[in-house]
Amino acid sequence: MNVFILFCVFLPIISIMSVWLVMRNKANETNKRTEVLLAAIEKNSDLDIEDLIRKMNPKPKATKERLMNRLLWGLVFIAIGASTLLSDIYHVYTTGGVIGPVDLFTSGCLLLIGISFVAVFFISKRMLAKEIEAEEKKALEK
């Protein structure tokens, strides 16, 4: 019954709320940029708007940075999954009970998510090696 409530009630609510918060945050950022641009145009009509827009927009992350972020999250998920699994095993060892299916499922999912992030890191690293080298050369030229 608890698993049913978790997956059928709380999980959809949490996912809907997280999507709503992300979309609201992006809309607020866009509105703030628009207000700043309108205020700059009103105060100074001979302003180079394209240069201002370029400076206001965040720079996209480099390919290497995105790959390292995947590796980081993969290792974090593996650490959390392994620690919860070891905690469950220790609990079984000390109390003589059994590992519950929800605990085993959670630990397994966290471990698999971490392993998939690490696998994506290595696969992407091999596939995007030329692009990473080009970005590094471009950064060295600046």
LUMZARO-320685 format. One record per atom (N, C-alpha, C): atom name; x, z, y. Coordinates in nm, 2 decimals, decimal comma. Atoms other than C-alpha are relative to their C-alpha. Layout:
% residues N
+----+--------+--------+--------+
!  a !     xx !     zz !     yy !
+----+--------+--------+--------+
! CA !      X !      Z !      Y !
...
+----+--------+--------+--------+
//
This chain:
% residues 142
+----+--------+--------+--------+
!  a !     xx !     zz !     yy !
+----+--------+--------+--------+
!  N !   0,08 !   0,00 !  -0,12 !
! CA !   0,00 !   0,00 !   0,00 !
!  C !   0,09 !   0,00 !   0,13 !
!  N !  -0,08 !   0,00 !  -0,12 !
! CA !   0,28 !   0,08 !   0,24 !
!  C !   0,07 !  -0,13 !   0,03 !
!  N !  -0,06 !   0,13 !  -0,02 !
! CA !   0,45 !  -0,25 !   0,18 !
!  C !  -0,10 !  -0,10 !   0,05 !
!  N !   0,11 !   0,09 !  -0,05 !
! CA !   0,12 !  -0,43 !   0,24 !
!  C !  -0,01 !   0,02 !   0,15 !
!  N !   0,02 !  -0,03 !  -0,15 !
! CA !   0,08 !  -0,25 !   0,58 !
!  C !   0,12 !  -0,05 !   0,07 !
!  N !  -0,12 !   0,05 !  -0,07 !
! CA !   0,44 !  -0,33 !   0,67 !
!  C !   0,00 !  -0,15 !   0,02 !
!  N !  -0,01 !   0,15 !  -0,01 !
! CA !   0,43 !  -0,70 !   0,59 !
!  C !  -0,12 !  -0,07 !   0,07 !
!  N !   0,12 !   0,06 !  -0,05 !
! CA !   0,07 !  -0,77 !   0,69 !
!  C !  -0,04 !   0,04 !   0,14 !
!  N !   0,05 !  -0,05 !  -0,13 !
! CA !   0,03 !  -0,56 !   1,00 !
!  C !   0,12 !   0,01 !   0,10 !
!  N !  -0,11 !  -0,02 !  -0,09 !
! CA !   0,36 !  -0,45 !   1,16 !
!  C !   0,09 !  -0,12 !   0,02 !
!  N !  -0,09 !   0,11 !  -0,01 !
! CA !   0,58 !  -0,75 !   1,09 !
!  C !  -0,06 !  -0,11 !   0,09 !
!  N !   0,06 !   0,10 !  -0,09 !
! CA !   0,34 !  -1,00 !   1,26 !
!  C !   0,00 !   0,05 !   0,14 !
!  N !   0,01 !  -0,06 !  -0,14 !
! CA !   0,29 !  -0,77 !   1,56 !
!  C !   0,14 !   0,00 !   0,06 !
!  N !  -0,14 !  -0,01 !  -0,05 !
! CA !   0,67 !  -0,72 !   1,60 !
!  C !   0,05 !  -0,14 !   0,03 !
!  N !  -0,05 !   0,13 !  -0,02 !
! CA !   0,74 !  -1,09 !   1,57 !
!  C !  -0,07 !  -0,06 !   0,12 !
!  N !   0,07 !   0,05 !  -0,11 !
! CA !   0,47 !  -1,18 !   1,82 !
!  C !   0,05 !   0,06 !   0,13 !
!  N !  -0,05 !  -0,07 !  -0,12 !
! CA !   0,59 !  -0,92 !   2,07 !
!  C !   0,14 !  -0,05 !   0,03 !
!  N !  -0,13 !   0,05 !  -0,03 !
! CA !   0,95 !  -1,04 !   2,04 !
!  C !   0,00 !  -0,14 !   0,06 !
!  N !   0,01 !   0,13 !  -0,06 !
! CA !   0,86 !  -1,40 !   2,10 !
!  C !  -0,06 !   0,01 !   0,14 !
!  N !   0,05 !  -0,02 !  -0,13 !
! CA !   0,65 !  -1,29 !   2,40 !
!  C !   0,10 !   0,05 !   0,10 !
!  N !  -0,10 !  -0,05 !  -0,09 !
! CA !   0,93 !  -1,09 !   2,55 !
!  C !   0,11 !  -0,10 !   0,03 !
!  N !  -0,10 !   0,10 !  -0,02 !
! CA !   1,18 !  -1,37 !   2,51 !
!  C !  -0,05 !  -0,10 !   0,10 !
!  N !   0,06 !   0,10 !  -0,09 !
! CA !   0,95 !  -1,62 !   2,67 !
!  C !  -0,03 !   0,06 !   0,14 !
!  N !   0,02 !  -0,06 !  -0,13 !
! CA !   0,86 !  -1,38 !   2,95 !
!  C !   0,13 !   0,02 !   0,08 !
!  N !  -0,13 !  -0,01 !  -0,06 !
! CA !   1,23 !  -1,32 !   3,02 !
!  C !   0,05 !  -0,13 !   0,05 !
!  N !  -0,04 !   0,13 !  -0,04 !
! CA !   1,30 !  -1,69 !   3,04 !
!  C !  -0,08 !  -0,04 !   0,12 !
!  N !   0,08 !   0,04 !  -0,11 !
! CA !   1,01 !  -1,75 !   3,27 !
!  C !   0,04 !   0,08 !   0,13 !
!  N !  -0,04 !  -0,08 !  -0,12 !
! CA !   1,12 !  -1,46 !   3,50 !
!  C !   0,14 !  -0,05 !   0,05 !
!  N !  -0,13 !   0,05 !  -0,04 !
! CA !   1,48 !  -1,60 !   3,51 !
!  C !  -0,02 !  -0,13 !   0,08 !
!  N !   0,03 !   0,13 !  -0,07 !
! CA !   1,34 !  -1,95 !   3,61 !
!  C !  -0,06 !   0,03 !   0,13 !
!  N !   0,06 !  -0,04 !  -0,13 !
! CA !   1,12 !  -1,79 !   3,88 !
!  C !   0,10 !   0,05 !   0,10 !
!  N !  -0,10 !  -0,05 !  -0,10 !
! CA !   1,41 !  -1,60 !   4,03 !
!  C !   0,09 !  -0,11 !   0,05 !
!  N !  -0,09 !   0,11 !  -0,05 !
! CA !   1,63 !  -1,91 !   4,04 !
!  C !  -0,07 !  -0,08 !   0,10 !
!  N !   0,08 !   0,08 !  -0,10 !
! CA !   1,35 !  -2,10 !   4,21 !
!  C !  -0,01 !   0,07 !   0,13 !
!  N !   0,01 !  -0,07 !  -0,13 !
! CA !   1,30 !  -1,83 !   4,47 !
!  C !   0,13 !   0,00 !   0,08 !
!  N !  -0,13 !   0,00 !  -0,06 !
! CA !   1,68 !  -1,82 !   4,54 !
!  C !   0,02 !  -0,14 !   0,06 !
!  N !  -0,02 !   0,14 !  -0,05 !
! CA !   1,69 !  -2,20 !   4,58 !
!  C !  -0,09 !  -0,03 !   0,12 !
!  N !   0,09 !   0,02 !  -0,11 !
! CA !   1,39 !  -2,21 !   4,80 !
!  C !   0,04 !   0,08 !   0,13 !
!  N !  -0,05 !  -0,08 !  -0,11 !
! CA !   1,53 !  -1,93 !   5,02 !
!  C !   0,13 !  -0,07 !   0,06 !
!  N !  -0,12 !   0,06 !  -0,04 !
! CA !   1,86 !  -2,11 !   5,04 !
!  C !  -0,03 !  -0,13 !   0,08 !
!  N !   0,04 !   0,12 !  -0,07 !
! CA !   1,69 !  -2,44 !   5,14 !
!  C !  -0,06 !   0,03 !   0,13 !
!  N !   0,06 !  -0,03 !  -0,13 !
! CA !   1,49 !  -2,27 !   5,41 !
!  C !   0,10 !   0,05 !   0,10 !
!  N !  -0,10 !  -0,05 !  -0,09 !
! CA !   1,79 !  -2,09 !   5,56 !
!  C !   0,10 !  -0,10 !   0,04 !
!  N !  -0,11 !   0,09 !  -0,03 !
! CA !   2,04 !  -2,37 !   5,54 !
!  C !  -0,03 !  -0,13 !  -0,05 !
!  N !   0,05 !   0,13 !   0,04 !
! CA !   1,92 !  -2,72 !   5,53 !
!  C !   0,11 !  -0,10 !  -0,04 !
!  N !  -0,11 !   0,09 !   0,04 !
! CA !   2,27 !  -2,89 !   5,50 !
!  C !   0,07 !   0,05 !  -0,12 !
!  N !  -0,06 !  -0,06 !   0,12 !
! CA !   2,34 !  -2,70 !   5,18 !
!  C !   0,01 !  -0,10 !  -0,12 !
!  N !  -0,01 !   0,08 !   0,12 !
! CA !   2,46 !  -2,89 !   4,87 !
!  C !  -0,07 !   0,06 !  -0,11 !
!  N !   0,09 !  -0,06 !   0,10 !
! CA !   2,18 !  -2,82 !   4,63 !
!  C !   0,05 !  -0,02 !  -0,14 !
!  N !  -0,05 !   0,03 !   0,14 !
! CA !   2,33 !  -2,98 !   4,32 !
!  C !   0,12 !   0,10 !  -0,03 !
!  N !  -0,11 !  -0,09 !   0,02 !
! CA !   2,64 !  -2,76 !   4,36 !
!  C !  -0,05 !   0,14 !  -0,02 !
!  N !   0,06 !  -0,13 !   0,01 !
! CA !   2,43 !  -2,45 !   4,41 !
!  C !  -0,07 !   0,02 !  -0,14 !
!  N !   0,07 !  -0,01 !   0,13 !
! CA !   2,22 !  -2,53 !   4,10 !
!  C !   0,10 !   0,01 !  -0,12 !
!  N !  -0,10 !   0,00 !   0,10 !
! CA !   2,54 !  -2,59 !   3,89 !
!  C !   0,06 !   0,14 !  -0,01 !
!  N !  -0,06 !  -0,13 !   0,00 !
! CA !   2,68 !  -2,25 !   4,00 !
!  C !  -0,10 !   0,10 !  -0,05 !
!  N !   0,10 !  -0,10 !   0,04 !
! CA !   2,35 !  -2,07 !   3,93 !
!  C !  -0,03 !   0,00 !  -0,15 !
!  N !   0,03 !   0,01 !   0,15 !
! CA !   2,30 !  -2,20 !   3,57 !
!  C !   0,12 !   0,06 !  -0,08 !
!  N !  -0,10 !  -0,06 !   0,08 !
! CA !   2,49 !  -2,01 !   3,31 !
!  C !   0,07 !  -0,11 !  -0,08 !
!  N !  -0,08 !   0,10 !   0,07 !
! CA !   2,77 !  -2,20 !   3,14 !
!  C !  -0,03 !   0,01 !  -0,15 !
!  N !   0,03 !  -0,01 !   0,14 !
! CA !   2,69 !  -2,29 !   2,78 !
!  C !   0,12 !   0,05 !  -0,08 !
!  N !  -0,10 !  -0,06 !   0,08 !
! CA !   2,89 !  -2,11 !   2,52 !
!  C !   0,08 !  -0,10 !  -0,07 !
!  N !  -0,08 !   0,09 !   0,07 !
! CA !   3,18 !  -2,28 !   2,36 !
!  C !  -0,03 !   0,00 !  -0,15 !
!  N !   0,03 !   0,00 !   0,14 !
! CA !   3,15 !  -2,39 !   2,00 !
!  C !   0,07 !   0,11 !  -0,08 !
!  N !  -0,07 !  -0,11 !   0,07 !
! CA !   3,42 !  -2,15 !   1,89 !
!  C !  -0,06 !   0,13 !   0,02 !
!  N !   0,06 !  -0,13 !  -0,03 !
! CA !   3,25 !  -1,86 !   2,06 !
!  C !  -0,13 !   0,01 !  -0,08 !
!  N !   0,12 !   0,00 !   0,08 !
! CA !   2,92 !  -1,95 !   1,89 !
!  C !   0,03 !   0,03 !  -0,15 !
!  N !  -0,04 !  -0,02 !   0,14 !
! CA !   3,10 !  -1,96 !   1,55 !
!  C !   0,04 !   0,14 !  -0,02 !
!  N !  -0,05 !  -0,14 !   0,02 !
! CA !   3,27 !  -1,63 !   1,61 !
!  C !  -0,12 !   0,10 !   0,01 !
!  N !   0,12 !  -0,08 !  -0,01 !
! CA !   2,93 !  -1,48 !   1,71 !
!  C !  -0,08 !   0,00 !  -0,14 !
!  N !   0,06 !   0,01 !   0,13 !
! CA !   2,79 !  -1,60 !   1,37 !
!  C !   0,08 !   0,09 !  -0,10 !
!  N !  -0,08 !  -0,08 !   0,09 !
! CA !   3,08 !  -1,44 !   1,19 !
!  C !  -0,02 !   0,15 !   0,03 !
!  N !   0,02 !  -0,14 !  -0,04 !
! CA !   3,03 !  -1,12 !   1,38 !
!  C !  -0,13 !   0,05 !  -0,06 !
!  N !   0,13 !  -0,04 !   0,05 !
! CA !   2,66 !  -1,10 !   1,29 !
!  C !   0,00 !   0,00 !  -0,15 !
!  N !  -0,01 !   0,00 !   0,15 !
! CA !   2,73 !  -1,19 !   0,93 !
!  C !   0,07 !   0,13 !  -0,05 !
!  N !  -0,07 !  -0,12 !   0,04 !
! CA !   2,98 !  -0,91 !   0,90 !
!  C !  -0,08 !   0,13 !   0,03 !
!  N !   0,08 !  -0,12 !  -0,03 !
! CA !   2,74 !  -0,66 !   1,07 !
!  C !  -0,11 !   0,01 !  -0,10 !
!  N !   0,11 !   0,00 !   0,10 !
! CA !   2,45 !  -0,76 !   0,83 !
!  C !   0,06 !   0,05 !  -0,14 !
!  N !  -0,06 !  -0,04 !   0,13 !
! CA !   2,69 !  -0,73 !   0,53 !
!  C !   0,03 !   0,15 !   0,00 !
!  N !  -0,03 !  -0,15 !  -0,01 !
! CA !   2,80 !  -0,38 !   0,65 !
!  C !  -0,12 !   0,08 !  -0,01 !
!  N !   0,12 !  -0,08 !   0,01 !
! CA !   2,45 !  -0,26 !   0,70 !
!  C !  -0,06 !  -0,01 !  -0,14 !
!  N !   0,06 !   0,01 !   0,13 !
! CA !   2,32 !  -0,40 !   0,37 !
!  C !   0,08 !   0,07 !  -0,10 !
!  N !  -0,08 !  -0,07 !   0,10 !
! CA !   2,62 !  -0,26 !   0,17 !
!  C !  -0,01 !   0,15 !   0,02 !
!  N !   0,01 !  -0,15 !  -0,02 !
! CA !   2,59 !   0,08 !   0,34 !
!  C !  -0,14 !   0,05 !  -0,05 !
!  N !   0,13 !  -0,04 !   0,05 !
! CA !   2,22 !   0,10 !   0,26 !
!  C !  -0,01 !   0,00 !  -0,15 !
!  N !  -0,01 !   0,01 !   0,15 !
! CA !   2,28 !  -0,01 !  -0,10 !
!  C !   0,08 !   0,12 !  -0,05 !
!  N !  -0,09 !  -0,11 !   0,05 !
! CA !   2,56 !   0,24 !  -0,14 !
!  C !  -0,07 !   0,14 !   0,02 !
!  N !   0,07 !  -0,12 !  -0,03 !
! CA !   2,34 !   0,51 !   0,02 !
!  C !  -0,11 !   0,02 !  -0,11 !
!  N !   0,10 !  -0,01 !   0,10 !
! CA !   2,06 !   0,43 !  -0,23 !
!  C !   0,07 !   0,04 !  -0,14 !
!  N !  -0,07 !  -0,03 !   0,12 !
! CA !   2,31 !   0,44 !  -0,52 !
!  C !   0,04 !   0,15 !  -0,01 !
!  N !  -0,04 !  -0,14 !   0,00 !
! CA !   2,45 !   0,77 !  -0,41 !
!  C !  -0,12 !   0,10 !  -0,01 !
!  N !   0,12 !  -0,08 !   0,01 !
! CA !   2,09 !   0,91 !  -0,37 !
!  C !  -0,04 !   0,01 !  -0,15 !
!  N !   0,03 !   0,01 !   0,14 !
! CA !   2,02 !   0,80 !  -0,73 !
!  C !   0,09 !   0,09 !  -0,08 !
!  N !  -0,10 !  -0,07 !   0,08 !
! CA !   2,34 !   0,95 !  -0,86 !
!  C !  -0,01 !   0,15 !   0,02 !
!  N !   0,01 !  -0,14 !  -0,02 !
! CA !   2,29 !   1,29 !  -0,69 !
!  C !  -0,13 !   0,06 !  -0,04 !
!  N !   0,13 !  -0,06 !   0,03 !
! CA !   1,92 !   1,33 !  -0,75 !
!  C !  -0,05 !  -0,04 !  -0,14 !
!  N !   0,04 !   0,05 !   0,13 !
! CA !   1,88 !   1,14 !  -1,08 !
!  C !  -0,13 !  -0,08 !   0,01 !
!  N !   0,12 !   0,09 !  -0,02 !
! CA !   1,59 !   0,93 !  -0,94 !
!  C !   0,03 !  -0,14 !  -0,03 !
!  N !  -0,02 !   0,14 !   0,01 !
! CA !   1,55 !   0,56 !  -0,92 !
!  C !   0,00 !  -0,06 !   0,14 !
!  N !   0,01 !   0,07 !  -0,13 !
! CA !   1,60 !   0,31 !  -0,64 !
!  C !  -0,13 !  -0,06 !   0,01 !
!  N !   0,13 !   0,06 !  -0,02 !
! CA !   1,27 !   0,21 !  -0,50 !
!  C !   0,01 !  -0,15 !   0,02 !
!  N !  -0,01 !   0,14 !  -0,02 !
! CA !   1,19 !  -0,16 !  -0,49 !
!  C !   0,01 !  -0,04 !   0,14 !
!  N !  -0,01 !   0,03 !  -0,15 !
! CA !   1,15 !  -0,16 !  -0,11 !
!  C !   0,14 !   0,02 !   0,05 !
!  N !  -0,13 !  -0,03 !  -0,04 !
! CA !   1,49 !   0,00 !  -0,07 !
!  C !   0,10 !  -0,11 !  -0,05 !
!  N !  -0,08 !   0,10 !   0,06 !
! CA !   1,65 !  -0,25 !  -0,31 !
!  C !  -0,02 !  -0,14 !   0,07 !
!  N !   0,03 !   0,12 !  -0,07 !
! CA !   1,47 !  -0,54 !  -0,14 !
!  C !   0,06 !  -0,01 !   0,14 !
!  N !  -0,06 !  -0,01 !  -0,14 !
! CA !   1,58 !  -0,43 !   0,21 !
!  C !   0,15 !  -0,02 !  -0,01 !
!  N !  -0,14 !   0,01 !   0,02 !
! CA !   1,94 !  -0,39 !   0,10 !
!  C !   0,04 !  -0,14 !  -0,04 !
!  N !  -0,03 !   0,13 !   0,05 !
! CA !   1,94 !  -0,72 !  -0,08 !
!  C !  -0,02 !  -0,10 !   0,11 !
!  N !   0,03 !   0,10 !  -0,10 !
! CA !   1,79 !  -0,91 !   0,21 !
!  C !   0,11 !   0,01 !   0,11 !
!  N !  -0,10 !  -0,02 !  -0,10 !
! CA !   2,04 !  -0,76 !   0,46 !
!  C !   0,13 !  -0,06 !  -0,05 !
!  N !  -0,12 !   0,05 !   0,06 !
! CA !   2,33 !  -0,85 !   0,23 !
!  C !  -0,01 !  -0,16 !   0,00 !
!  N !   0,01 !   0,15 !   0,01 !
! CA !   2,20 !  -1,21 !   0,18 !
!  C !   0,00 !  -0,06 !   0,14 !
!  N !  -0,01 !   0,05 !  -0,13 !
! CA !   2,15 !  -1,26 !   0,55 !
!  C !   0,14 !   0,00 !   0,05 !
!  N !  -0,14 !   0,00 !  -0,04 !
! CA !   2,50 !  -1,15 !   0,62 !
!  C !   0,09 !  -0,10 !  -0,07 !
!  N !  -0,08 !   0,10 !   0,08 !
! CA !   2,64 !  -1,37 !   0,34 !
!  C !  -0,03 !  -0,14 !   0,06 !
!  N !   0,03 !   0,14 !  -0,05 !
! CA !   2,45 !  -1,67 !   0,48 !
!  C !   0,06 !  -0,02 !   0,14 !
!  N !  -0,06 !   0,02 !  -0,12 !
! CA !   2,58 !  -1,61 !   0,83 !
!  C !   0,15 !  -0,03 !  -0,02 !
!  N !  -0,14 !   0,02 !   0,02 !
! CA !   2,94 !  -1,59 !   0,70 !
!  C !   0,02 !  -0,14 !  -0,06 !
!  N !  -0,01 !   0,14 !   0,06 !
! CA !   2,88 !  -1,91 !   0,49 !
!  C !  -0,02 !  -0,11 !   0,11 !
!  N !   0,02 !   0,09 !  -0,10 !
! CA !   2,74 !  -2,09 !   0,79 !
!  C !   0,12 !  -0,01 !   0,09 !
!  N !  -0,12 !   0,00 !  -0,08 !
! CA !   3,05 !  -1,98 !   0,99 !
!  C !   0,11 !  -0,09 !  -0,06 !
!  N !  -0,10 !   0,08 !   0,07 !
! CA !   3,29 !  -2,14 !   0,73 !
!  C !  -0,04 !  -0,14 !  -0,01 !
!  N !   0,04 !   0,14 !   0,00 !
! CA !   3,09 !  -2,45 !   0,69 !
!  C !   0,00 !  -0,07 !   0,13 !
!  N !   0,00 !   0,05 !  -0,14 !
! CA !   3,04 !  -2,50 !   1,06 !
!  C !   0,15 !  -0,02 !   0,05 !
!  N !  -0,14 !   0,01 !  -0,04 !
! CA !   3,41 !  -2,43 !   1,12 !
!  C !   0,07 !  -0,13 !  -0,05 !
!  N !  -0,06 !   0,12 !   0,06 !
! CA !   3,51 !  -2,71 !   0,89 !
!  C !  -0,06 !  -0,13 !   0,06 !
!  N !   0,07 !   0,12 !  -0,05 !
! CA !   3,25 !  -2,96 !   1,02 !
!  C !   0,03 !  -0,02 !   0,15 !
!  N !  -0,01 !   0,02 !  -0,14 !
! CA !   3,31 !  -2,89 !   1,39 !
!  C !   0,15 !   0,02 !   0,05 !
!  N !  -0,14 !  -0,02 !  -0,03 !
! CA !   3,69 !  -2,87 !   1,38 !
!  C !   0,05 !  -0,09 !   0,11 !
!  N !  -0,04 !   0,10 !  -0,10 !
! CA !   3,74 !  -3,18 !   1,59 !
!  C !  -0,06 !   0,04 !   0,14 !
!  N !   0,07 !  -0,04 !  -0,13 !
! CA !   3,49 !  -3,06 !   1,86 !
!  C !   0,07 !   0,13 !   0,06 !
!  N !  -0,06 !  -0,12 !  -0,05 !
! CA !   3,66 !  -2,72 !   1,88 !
!  C !   0,14 !  -0,03 !   0,06 !
!  N !  -0,13 !   0,05 !  -0,05 !
! CA !   4,00 !  -2,89 !   1,92 !
!  C !  -0,01 !  -0,06 !   0,14 !
!  N !   0,02 !   0,07 !  -0,13 !
! CA !   3,86 !  -3,11 !   2,20 !
!  C !  -0,03 !   0,10 !   0,11 !
!  N !   0,04 !  -0,10 !  -0,10 !
! CA !   3,71 !  -2,81 !   2,38 !
!  C !   0,12 !   0,08 !   0,04 !
!  N !  -0,12 !  -0,08 !  -0,04 !
! CA !   4,04 !  -2,62 !   2,36 !
!  C !   0,10 !  -0,08 !   0,08 !
!  N !  -0,09 !   0,09 !  -0,09 !
! CA !   4,24 !  -2,92 !   2,50 !
!  C !  -0,06 !  -0,01 !   0,14 !
!  N !   0,07 !   0,01 !  -0,13 !
! CA !   3,98 !  -2,95 !   2,78 !
!  C !   0,02 !   0,13 !   0,08 !
!  N !  -0,02 !  -0,13 !  -0,07 !
! CA !   4,02 !  -2,58 !   2,86 !
!  C !   0,14 !   0,01 !   0,04 !
!  N !  -0,14 !  -0,01 !  -0,04 !
! CA !   4,40 !  -2,61 !   2,86 !
!  C !   0,03 !  -0,09 !   0,12 !
!  N !  -0,03 !   0,09 !  -0,11 !
! CA !   4,39 !  -2,90 !   3,10 !
!  C !  -0,05 !   0,06 !   0,14 !
!  N !   0,05 !  -0,06 !  -0,13 !
! CA !   4,19 !  -2,70 !   3,36 !
!  C !   0,09 !   0,10 !   0,05 !
+----+--------+--------+--------+
//
